[in-house]
Amino acid sequence: MMDNAFIGIDNWSKAQKMSDNLSVVKLHRKLNAFAEKYCPVHQAFNQQYH
């Protein structure tokens, strides 16, 4: 998780607003689509991106 962090944010309120509006369901759907398109072996394991 250490490489999955922000090291600096100039506008905390804007970042929080973006985070509040983030749909995890839509994000997972989009990541699954990318995995299917760019990682063909993804389908062989029949798993979702998480």
N, C-alpha and C positions, 0 to 999 in steps of 0.2 A: 504494500500500500504506500510505501514511502515514495515511489516514483509516480504515484497517482495523486499528487497534491499540487496545489497552487503555492508558488513561493512568494507571490506578491499580487495584490489586487489594489488598483488605484481608486475604484469607486465601489465601496462595499454595499451601498444601498442598491445600486444597479445590479451588482452580482447576485444579491439576495433576491431581487425581483425576478431575474432570469431563472434562478433556481426554483423559486416558488411556482413559476409557470411551466417548469419542465414536466413532461409526461413520461414516466418511466415505461409505461406500456408502449407508447409510440417510439421511444428510444430503442427498446428491445426489438420491436418490429423492424426498425430500420437497420439495426446491427445484424439481425438475422438475414435480412436481404443482402447486405454487404458480404456476409460470410458465405452465403450461397453462391453469390456471383464471383467472388475473388478467392474463395478457398473451397475448391471442388470436393476435397476430402470431407468437408463438413457434413455433406449429405450421407456419407458412408457410416458415420457414427449416429445419425438420426437424433441429433441433440439441438437444443436451442442455445443461442448465445446468451451468456450470463456473466 
